[in-house]
Every structure is written in C-alpha cells, then in structure tokens.
Amino acid sequence: MTDKNTSRKGFVFKTYEAPNQSPFDKLFDIFKELITHTSGDFDEAIDWLRELDKEYNLTTPDYTIDDFIEDLKKKGYLREEIDSDGNGSLAITAKTERAIRQQALDQIFGKIKRSGQGSHRSKSPGIGDEHTGDFRDYQFGDALDKVSMTESLKNAQISQGIGDFTLSEDDLVVEETLHKSQMSTVLMIDISHSMILYGEDRITPAKKVAMALAELITTRYPKDTLDILVFGNDAWQIEIKDLPYLKVGPYHTNTVAGLELALDLLRRKRNTNKQIFMITDGKPSCLRLPDGDYFKDSFGLNPKIVNKCYMMAQQARRLHIPITTFMIAKDNYLMQFVREFTYANQGKAFYTGLKGLGEMIFEDYETNRKKRIRG
C-alpha cells in the first residue's frame, strides 16, 4: 500500500505569473520609460500614457491617469512650477531622476546591488588588501599582518619536524594581494543632428546607457569618478541629473572639441587609471578654428577635420588614456575612420547598432577596472 503522505523531490512547472504590482507601480514603470523618451517633458509623457491607456486599458474606473498624477505629487515625483506669466505646470523632481537612472541600470546591467566601497583590481601583485591565494617568500620590509602563519608553520614542520620545532625566517611566506585602484571615466555622447536621422532614435539609448553607467558607478564603485560631456558644434559638460532632459540639436559633429574637453577633465584627476568612452555615429564634420569660426563639412570625413581627430587620439595615447569608441552606425567609410582613429590611440572600438550597446559598455567597464594603466 502506498503512503499518500510520502514527500517527493523534484521540479514543479507551472504557468509564469507576473509579480503583483499596484496600479501605481505598473503605471510608474511605463511613465519612467516615456519621460526618458520625451527628454523630461511631463505633459508629452502623460499624453503618451493616456494614448497607451486607450489602446491597452492600463487603468480602471477605480484608478485613473488623474489618480496616478495625484499619487506622483504625493510621493514627491512631481513639483509645481510657475512661469513668469503666472502659468503653472508640472515637472519631475530629483527623486524621479534617480528612479529613471535606477530603471536604466536594471534594464541594461541587471540587478546589481550596492557592495560597499568600490574597487578596481589590478593585475599587479603587491601591497594591497585583495587576497589572491598565492604565496611568496617573506622579504625584509613586508608587513607582519601579511605573513600567512598557517603556511609558515606548515613550512617549519616540513623542514624541522615536530620533535625539534623551530620557526625561522626562511619558513615565512607572505600571501600576495592585489592593488586596489580607482577609475576615472569620461563618457562622451554625440548629440549632433545625425543621431536622429533616418527615422532612428539613437539619442535615447545613449541617454539610458549614460544613466545606467552613472548609477552603477555611484552605487557600486563610489570611489570612481564619472564625467559626462556632450558634443555637437562645441562640447560641454553636463551633470548626471541633466541626462533625462538631453536632446539632439541642429549641430554638426565636433569630435575634436569633445576629446579636448575629455582630456582636460581627466588631467585634473589624481587617479592613475583613466579612460574615455565615446558614443557616436562616427562622422566628424566640424572643427572650431583659432579665430573662433567654425569649419564645417556636412559630408563628413574632411581630411582637415579627420587629421585633427587622429592627433587628439595620439595625444590621449601619450597620456596613457585609452579611448573606447562605440560606433552606432555601420557605414563602411565611417567604420574605416573609426578603425584608423582607434589605431592612433591603441584603444578599442565596438561596431554595433543600438541593440546591446549598454551590455557592451558595461562589459568593457568591468574589464578595464581589472587592469592597471601605467602612467
């Protein structure tokens, strides 16, 4: 007779059920995505949300879009603004900006939790506090707390035996550790008009990557630094909080100005490890002349402009600053320019569309943080 209460081990398969979300949380996830696409324009994002509600029935009579807006205010995600004419409007707050960055991090880099002080492990063994499991003979000047007593006692037992136990300097071994280093990164984002040409929105994925990278560094590697700059006809630095509002302008692409500003920012950093990430469609078409005028060539790859780009790449190489270019267009003649630019810097280039851009940048950042760039 079979005992019906006998426990059985194994797997139970059933239809996937999405985690229960409150009406607010469900709409808030969509709202964060829309506010990123609209560059922080609340009214436009809500208009889109209302259209999606009509098509997909996102709300119920018990919880409407208007209820959602009221909850955004109560929870501190919206603030009232009054213009000079006395007209009121709604805008997102710093709390919303943080929520958008966190969502970008979750989407692109996965669920990465805060892990205390950030560190960049180098390949160079020496004085540090990251254990490797490797041992070497004790040398005069080694700190005593680095001596592995277990391994040293074992050596003494092997060499002297148990009966006449003696621990000598020759028996002492030290466990190797890895240096912890800090990384200073400049992220360059192309905001020229070509970033929205041909019906392809390239700027929104670039913004998401920047927000995710910013959130990653500030939460997981707080000792690292991240500076973000944008370049069109000129280049200028932006704050992390400005990222949701970033828009493409009617600009040409002054890659040289972006590189000059990036190198200037990195010169001020005391860290040994420095790098530049550049997201672009790879078509430099503008150069600022010494007299302040602009030399422009809409067709791109003018020798005068291109040669200056190569010079900047070589200058970065002399400063031991590698440039990683994320090329989001696949025109053969543009790819050839990126290849020569990368060769001049001895950096790296990724030729990619928009899909997978974030994962590539994350993997490269994680790889670079394990290196030690010698100055």
N, C-alpha and C positions, 0 to 999 in steps of 0.2 A: 504493500500500500504506500503511495507517495505522499509525503508530507507537504501539504499546500503552503505551509509557512516557511519552507526552506528558502533561504536567501540565494539569489543568483547574481553573479557578477557579469557585467558586460556593458555594451553601449545601447542607449535608447535613442532612436531617431524620431524626430517629430518636426512638424512644420515650423519654420522660423517665425517667431513673434517679435516684432519690434518693441523695444522698451517703451513703457508707458511714458508719455510726455504730457505735460499740462498744455492746455490750449495756448498759453503764453509762450512756453518754451518752443513749441512747434513753429509758431509764427516768428519767434525771435531768431531762430536758425535761418529762416528764409530772409528775414529782414536784414541780417548781417551780410548775407551774400549780395542782396540788392544794393545796400548802401555802399558796398565796395565798388560795384559796377557803376553807380551814379556819382562816384567821387565825392561822397558825403552829402549829396543833395537829398535832404529828408523828404521834401514834397514829391520829388520824382520817384523816390524809392517807395513811398506809400501808394502813389498812383499805380506803380507796377504791381504792388502787393494786392491792391483792390482788383486789378485785372486778373491776376492769378487766382484770386478767391472766386471770381465769377466762373472761371473755367474749371477749377478743381475743387470747389466747395471746401475751402480751408477753414471756414468759420461756421458757427452755428447761431441760431437766434439767441442763445444764451451767452455767447461770447463773440462779439463783432470786431471789426477792424477798429472802430472807435474805442471799444473797451481795451483793445490792445494798446492803442496810443495813450490812453489814460494810465495804463499799467507802466508803460515806458517812462512816463513822467514820474509816477510814484516811486519807481525803483531807481531813479536817478540816471536814466539813459538819455533823457531829453532835457533841454533847457529852453526857456522862453528868451527870445531876442527881440529888441525894439530898435528899429532903424531911425535915422534922423528925421523921417517924416511922421514918426509915431506909429508906424505899422508894425504889428507883431508877427513873429514867425518862430518856428521850432528848429532847433539844431541839435545834433548829437553831442554828447559830453565826452570827457576823457575816459569815463567808465565804459562807454560804448566803444571807444577807440581800442581800449585794452581787450575788450571782448572780441573785437574783429581780429586783432593780432593773434589771440589765442585760438580762434577758429581756423585761421590760416595755418597756424602751427600744427593743429590736429589734422587738418586736411592733407598737408604736404609731408610733414615729418612724422606723423603718427603720435601716439600718446606718450610723450616724453615728460617725465616728472622731474621736478626740481631735485637736484642731488648735491646740495651744499655748495661748497666753493668749487668753481670751475677750474680745470687744469688742462694743459696741453702736454701730453707725454712726448718726450723727445727720444730719439734713438741713441743718444749719448749717455752711457752709464757714468755715474759719478756720485757726488753728494746730492742726495735728494731724499724724498720720503715715499716713493712709489716702489714697492718691493718687486723684484724680478724673479726670485727663486734661484739665481745664480750666485756663486761664491768665488772669492779670490783670496789670496794670502794677505794677511794683515800687513800694512805698511805704516811706518812711523808717521804720525800725524792724523791717522784715521780716528774718528770719534769712537769712544768706547761703547756708546749705545748702538753702534753699527756692528759690533762684534757679535757673531752668532755663537752663543755659549753652547748650544746643543751640538752644533757641528764641530766646535773647537774641542769639547770634551770627548767627543767620539774619536777625533784625530789623536788625542792624547792616549786614549785607551788602546787604540790600534798600535801606536808607536811605542808606548811604555808598558802596556799591560796593566792588569788590575792590581797585582800584588805590589808593585812599586810605582804607584800612580804619581806622575808629575806633569804639570801643565806648563809648557814652555811657549815662548813667543812663536816658535816655528809651527806650533799646533793651531794658533789663532787664525781664524778666517773671518772675512767680512762679507756680508750679503750685499750684492750690488743693488743699487737703487737708480731710478730714473729721475732726471731733472724734470721739474715742473716749469713750464714756460707759459707765457701769456701771448695771445694772438691779437694783433691789431688789423682789422679788416676795413677796407673801404669798398662799398658797393656802389657802382656807377650804373645809373638807369638812363637809357636813351629815351627822351621824350620828344623826339623830332616827329614831324607830321607823318613820316613813313610808318610809324608804329601803329597807325590805324588805317593805313591804306589797304586797298584791295579787299575791303569788307572783313578784314581780320583784326580783331581786338587783341593787340599784343601788350598793351599797357596794363590791363587788369591782371593778367597772370604775373607780370613783372612786379606789380604792387603787392600781390599776395606773397610772392617769394620774399620780397623785402620785409614785409610784416612778419612772416614766419621766421626768417633769419634773425630779425630783431628780437622776437620773443624767445627764440632758442638761446641766444647769447645772454640776454638779460636774466633768464631763469636758470639755465643750466651751467653757463660759463660766465658768471658775473664779473670775473677779473678781466675778461676780454673786452675789447672796445670795438664798436661798430660805428662807422661814419657813413652816411648815405648822401650821395650827391646826384643831381640830375644834370643832363647836358642837352642843349639844343643849339641855338646860335652861340650861347655862352654856357657856363657851368656855374652852379651854385649849390651850396649845401642845404639840406633840409633836415628837420628834426623827425624823429620816429613818429611823433604824434601827427605830423603833416601827411603821412603816407596815404591814409584813406581819401584825402582830398586831391591827390596828384592827378593831373590831366596832361594830355598831349597838347602841344601848342603848334602854331603855324611856323615851326622852326626848321632850319637845316640841321645838319649833324656836325657839331664842332667837337669831334673826339679828342683833339689836342687839348682844348680847354678843360675837358673833363679829366684827362690824365694829369695835366699841370696841377689842378686843384687837388686831385687824389694824392699826388706825391708831396704836395705842400702839407696836407693834413698828416700824412704818415711821418714826415720829417720831425714833427713835433712829438711823436710818440717815443717813449723810452724803451718800449718792448723790442726785443731782438727780432721776433717773428712778425713779419708784416706781409700783407698780400692785398691784391686788388681783384675784385670780381666785377666784370663788366657785362651787362646785358644789353645787347644791341642787335640791330639788323645788319650791322657791318658795312655801312655805306657812309663814310665820312664825306661831307660835302661843303664844309665851311671852315674858315680859318680867320682869326682876327689878326689884322696886320698891326705893326708897331704904331702906326698913326691913329689907331682906333677904328679904322674902317674894316669892313668885312669882305673877304674874298670868298665868293660862293660859286659853286658849280653843281647845279641840280642833278646833273647826270652822274655825279659821284666819281670817286677814284681819280681825281685830277692829280697828276704827279706832284704838283707843288704841295697839295694837302697830304697826300699819301706819304711822301718822303718825311714830312714833319712828324707824322704818326710813328714811322719807323724810328726816328730819332728819339721820340719820347719812350718808346719801348726799350731801346738800348739804354737810355738814361736810367730807367727803372731797374734794368738788369744790373747796371753798375752799382746801384744802391741795394742790391740783393732783394728786390721786391718783385716777386713773380706776379704776372697778370694772367688770370684765367678768364677767357672770353667765352661767353655763352651766346652763340650765334643762332638767332631765331629766324633766319631766312636761309634758303638753300640754293640761291643763285650761284652758279659755278664761278662767275667772275668775282663775286663778293667773298666766296669761300677761299679763293686764291689769295685775296688780300689778307684775310684773317690768318691763313697759313704763314704768309711771309711776316706778318706782324708778330705772330707767336714765335717764329724762329728768331726774330730780332731780340725778343725778350727771353727766349728759352723758357717760356711759360707753357700754358696748356690752352687748348681750345676744344669746345664741345659744339658740334654742329647738330642742332636739334630744332624741332618745331616747338610749339608751346607745351605739348604733352610731355610730362616727365621732367620739365625744367626744374621744378622745385627739388625733386629727388636727386637730380644731378648735382645741384648746388650743395645740398646737404651732405651728400657722399664726399664731395670734394673738400668741403669744410672739415669734415671729420677726418679725412685722410691727411690734410695739411696740418691739422693740430697735433698729429703724431710725429711730425717732422721737426727738426730744428734747423732753421735757416740761418746759416752762419754769416754774420756781418763782417 
